[in-house]
């Protein structure tokens, strides 16, 4: 029996250890799955759908084979031409056209190894593609392989997608390009070569798989344990066998004579009686008790460790709850930080070179108008007209618009990382279309004493409201005319009650009192007049957390100084002289100032006044009165 136990233990050890080793070798699952696709497309763009990239869990390793050539086209036969020229001869004009054609053919790129890859939200990728033809790579759910679908378009070539504000990241290289990403299903890849030639044709996507074998180690250990027990049982059997079969040198004793039985009278009792008392319970209930204990123990070994009696409760079907779906945000915080850094670098270069065209690549509207005037002034006098630089540092407030269409608006408040004493700068950025960059339309210095209201988190974004929305305490498009009147008439204007004038530092600088002092400073031979008008800047309204709103406005203040006596003249100085190019005029001088404004408007039903949060004021034009 002991040898049989040893044999069984050896068999179990070999089976357990062998199975454990097999799980790590011949039975080991694959550690990755790979899908390859070779295209024969002439489209300049390839889009790899995010859903295809998420066919398996984990990161995606993508290899793109660069190196494409221009597609072959059938050359049309030349039409015979009528004329005096004989065969083999050509006119002077034809020779010139032929030479030009050869020169153009030499400039045409027919091959490239360039590979450019960007990735972003699928809606942004398709928005950038626009009307261009492209190849869409998806995953066949039945075969699990990548498949391609051609999408027609009207554009024959596209610009480079590198450097666009839409993307989460971008890569470029020559030849084969490999990258590892972990993108969600709503993020897709955009691949081009040079925008004119077809996009790269070879694609390989590899997903890692969980190839771990958690039970192989236990099986190997169990095999070792059974092997040790088998050896113990074998040694025990050999020892017992040797003891039973060894030599016997001692003489065996004779059996003793059995003693006679003694009989005692006993009471008559039943041949078979049921035990009673505690001993009866202890003896008669041993087996049932063990069976019940085993049943309870096994019953406790359930998935959740709870003993249950009777049928298991079945989950009740509940109606699916409708989740509130909000539109996607224009940019996330990381994108916004990168966009602000790019804008800061570009405007710093434009400020250094006084290059208005370069500034126009990242500015528009009131912000660009003021910058252009500043460059014109500084070109005449470098000590005048300088504007604060766009800070590149901490984005204190990030408020993107909730939208998946264009144009898109983003509000940001940026602090200078190098000089904390400088006031923050509030900017309103607008992207007109998918292939355009975000441009600063408003750049306003924040009033430090006036607290900013709470804004929704950047991950949620906010809604952009129309300028005539009735959801605020004051209709936004009425703010600029009312404030322009306050700047001219002061507290006597009808709209003065709408604003918090006590905390308004701009009123002290260019309000009615400041204008009166300016008029009093002129000589008796001249007079000054002021007028205000609405600028061409767009009124932008973004909702805040308390259902109020950030509102921008743009006002043009005009200041006209004219002589009032015969033979008198007025003198120009400073920035007005530098911008107008006039030192003295008998007709008068007119100067126009742009005033960018940022207000907080309380929600509808609130009695709180409108608060000025930021402003920027500067000279935008000056000339002689005609």
Secondary structure, DSSP 8 states (H G I E B T S, - for coil): -HHHHHHHHHHHHHHHHHHHHHHHTTT---SEEEEEEE-----SEEEE-HHHHTSSSS-EEEEEE--EE-------------SS--TT---HHHHHHHHHHHHHHHHS--EE-EEEEEEEEHHHHHHHHTTB-EEEEEE-TTT--EEEEEE--SBS-----TT-TT-SEEEEEES-EEEEE---TTEEEEEESSSSS----EEEEEEE-----TTHHHHHHHHHHHHHHHHHHHHHHHHHHHHHHS---S--------------------SS----HHHHHHHHTHHHHHHHHHHHHHHH-SSSS----SS-----------------BS--HHHHHHHHHHHHHHHHHHHHHT-HHHHTTTB-HHHHHHHHHHHHHHHH-TTS--------SEEEEEEEBB-SSSSEEEEEEEE-SS-TTS--EEEEEEE-STTS--EEEEEEEE-TTS-------TTT-B-EE-TT-SSBSS-GGGHHHHHHHHHHHGGGSGGGGGB--TT-HHHHHHSHHHHHHHHHTS-TTEEEEEEEEE-S----EEE-TTS-EEEEEEEEEEEEEEE-STT--EE--HHHHHHH--SEESS-EEEEEEEEEEEEE-BTT----BEEEEEEEEEEEEEE--
